[in-house]
Amino acid sequence: MSEEKELGYIIVSNLIAQEKQKVGFLYRESPDNKLDSGWRVFSGQEDEGYIDNPDNFGIYSTEKILEIDPTIKDILSSPYQTAFERMSPDQPFEQVYDFDFAEEDEEE
């Protein structure tokens, strides 16, 4: 999977990385460094308190996250400033057009 390795690493909720939940929401912002893909990945079950705790997230290889949820593979080639969500794991992802990337960038 050399293409995924070239993409860089992904910041992922522990609900996905450790509890193996499927991806429900993901967005791509400008990367923090050359190893960062810019992708931020969530199950969709995280509440604000969970999201506010950095211990609830980890940095993982694209390959590792694709092992847990291969349905995101085609989305990962999307450009920066894109976001996607789905209502349940058996539904397709839809692009989110009203996600406020500026607000996310200011928080970091």
C-alpha positions in Angstrom: 0.0 0.0 0.0 2.7 2.4 -0.9 0.2 5.1 -2.0 -1.3 5.3 1.4 2.1 5.4 3.1 3.0 8.4 1.0 -0.2 10.2 2.2 1.2 10.5 5.7 -0.2 9.9 9.1 -3.8 10.5 10.3 -5.0 11.8 13.6 -7.7 9.4 14.7 -10.2 9.1 17.6 -9.5 6.2 20.0 -13.1 5.0 19.3 -11.8 4.0 15.9 -8.2 3.1 16.5 -8.7 1.2 19.8 -12.3 0.2 19.9 -12.5 -0.5 16.1 -15.7 1.6 15.5 -16.2 2.6 11.8 -15.5 6.1 10.6 -18.6 8.4 10.7 -16.9 11.8 10.1 -13.6 12.9 8.7 -12.1 16.1 7.4 -8.8 17.2 5.9 -7.1 20.4 6.9 -3.7 21.8 6.0 -1.1 19.4 7.5 0.9 20.3 10.6 4.1 19.0 9.1 5.4 16.9 6.1 4.4 13.6 7.8 0.9 14.7 8.4 -1.8 13.9 5.9 -4.1 16.6 7.3 -6.9 14.0 7.9 -8.8 14.1 11.2 -11.0 11.0 11.7 -13.9 10.4 14.1 -16.5 7.7 14.6 -19.2 10.4 15.0 -20.0 9.2 18.6 -17.5 11.5 20.3 -19.1 14.3 22.4 -17.4 17.7 23.0 -15.8 16.5 26.2 -14.2 13.6 24.4 -13.0 15.7 21.6 -11.5 18.3 23.9 -9.2 15.7 25.5 -6.1 15.1 23.4 -5.5 11.8 25.1 -8.6 10.4 23.2 -6.7 10.7 19.9 -3.6 9.2 18.4 -1.5 9.4 15.3 -1.7 6.4 13.1 -0.6 5.2 9.7 -3.1 5.3 6.9 -2.6 1.6 6.4 -3.7 0.9 10.0 -6.9 2.9 9.7 -7.7 1.3 6.4 -7.5 -2.1 8.1 -10.2 -0.9 10.5 -12.4 0.8 7.9 -11.5 0.3 4.3 -14.5 2.3 3.1 -12.6 5.5 3.5 -9.9 4.6 0.9 -11.3 6.6 -2.0 -12.0 9.6 0.2 -8.3 9.9 1.3 -7.3 11.3 -2.0 -9.6 14.3 -1.5 -8.0 17.8 -1.3 -7.4 19.8 1.8 -10.5 21.7 3.2 -12.9 18.8 2.5 -15.1 17.0 5.0 -17.3 13.9 4.8 -19.9 12.2 7.0 -22.3 9.3 7.0 -25.2 8.6 9.2 -24.4 4.9 9.7 -21.6 2.4 8.7 -23.9 0.9 6.0 -24.5 4.2 4.2 -22.1 6.0 1.8 -20.2 9.0 2.8 -21.5 12.4 1.7 -19.4 15.6 1.4 -20.1 18.2 4.0 -20.0 21.7 2.5 -20.7 23.8 5.5 -17.8 22.6 7.7 -15.9 25.7 9.2 -12.2 24.9 8.6 -11.2 28.4 9.8 -12.6 27.7 13.2 -10.7 24.4 13.4 -7.5 26.1 12.3 -7.8 28.8 15.0 -8.2 26.2 17.8 -4.9 24.5 17.0 
